[in-house]
């Protein structure tokens, strides 16, 4: 039971005048992370039914507007558990008054939405109203039932963001025949007939749904068809441009909603750099494509508690495979880039010191590129892109409920959960103190610290625009630590690879067994030995200077920056 309480007057004078915030449907959809595309599809179907049955219901434009609002907002509670979706939607509507609605209109809207519960159509309407127990006059209850009947049918006409619009109504004896626009509507016809029970109970008229023989109004002119195609192409182009735009975050956003934005943006970045990666003319395309994949994997960890892991996991495996396919070529590119930088430090006459090394690097890179292109051309990669794209089209299907089975609310908005995430990430990094501050330091342990630092940096970047100006300094500090540890790891790996090559003539450690004991290392290996000594000295220098980089993220001043960023989050709400 809901009790109206204001103590300041009647909502007939306006919600804002008695101290309540008014909402627009668009603001509510955004606040609760609901797909507006699906909502608009169902709305178009419900209004088409309302117009087509005007001779039966005799309702006016005020009721039509209520149906429009109910169609848009009926799934507003979809982040709750499935069996609670309709009651939660009703609760949200009653506690978030819409701009321009009077109290009785808000109650009608809430009742229409709750009547979408699947079991309602199978019950006697009066019994259903008694169970819902909403305070409305019989006249308003009857209007609510009629509008709910339209919305029930419209819900059955929507499938995977495709709407089978009613496009023709014919009165037969005791029956109304309704044509549906769209191919392969057989299953939709059956669903619509099943969900028309409430309508048939109210008006004692059967509804018969059939697939239209031709698209709606297709006979009017070929020009109309061409205009429709052009509009569809423009919508697709607009959607494509939108996908490549940088996402934004607000403190009120649900975490799952932010996860969807990040996945969609980074996926578009991955695809945008795929062409350049295939061509291989600019190594930065491969780097950027790889970074986009890494960020999606990082996002899956950050948002794990707010998205359904079983549905996300197959796509995370696809990202992992893609990252592995790109890794071989990228690692060789980085190795060669650093080797070329080393040559620039040598005196004239020694510019060919590493020619034998570059020869084998070229051979290894060519093999790695072939393997990478084989993967990018594979059916497995193509299927991953298609499946992940479809997965992103229906975020409502993988968002976890925001209430428990006992109807307790679960924290799920950025402002409520981000502080604990940031402090937990910082704690993960602080936990490395006992391993990296002693007299002996494990290079592998430092590599794990680098991964943890990268995780916190990505988290800060995901929420950069709600954490204030201080976050820029935090990101810069973590990038410096990450770069230092990255250079250290590269130097350690390079020294190991070079040592193996000088001793065995093999490049990869896994190839040592394949190399004959009699294989000779090239006589010109003096230059490579000098480069090995250079990388070993670089490794020692980086180990010696690591405490300076580490200290920057261990000080009380650094923790104050985190606290300042968290305060900015609350100040912006």
Secondary structure, DSSP 8 states (H G I E B T S, - for coil): ------SS--GGG-TGGGT---B-HHHHHHHTT--HHHHHHHHHHHHHHHHHTHHHH---HHHHHHHHHHHHHTTTTTTS-GGGHHHHHHHHHHHS-BTT--HHHHHHHHHHHHTTSGGGGGS-HHHHHHHH-----HHHHHHHHHHHHHHHHHHHTEETTEE--EEEEEEETTEEEEEE-SSS-HHHHHHHHHTTHHHHHHH--EEEEEE-SS-TTTTT-HHHHHHHHHHHHHHHHHHHHHHTS-----TTSBHHHHHHHHHHHHHHHHHHTHHHHHH-S-HHHHHHHHHHHHHHHHHHHHTGGGB-HHHHHHHHHHHHHHHHHHHHHHHHHHHHHHHHHHHTTS-TT-TTTTHHHHHHHHHHHHHHHHHHHHHHTSHHHHHHHHHHHHHHHTGGGSB--SB-TT--B---BHHHHHHHHHHHHHHHHHTTHHHHSSSS--HHHHHHHHHHHHHHHHHHHHTGGGS-THHHHHHHHHHHHHHHHHHHHHHHHHHHHHHHHHHHS-SSGGGGGGS-TT----GGGHHHHHHHHHHHHHHHHHHHHHHHHHHHTTSHHHHHHHHHHHHHHHHT-
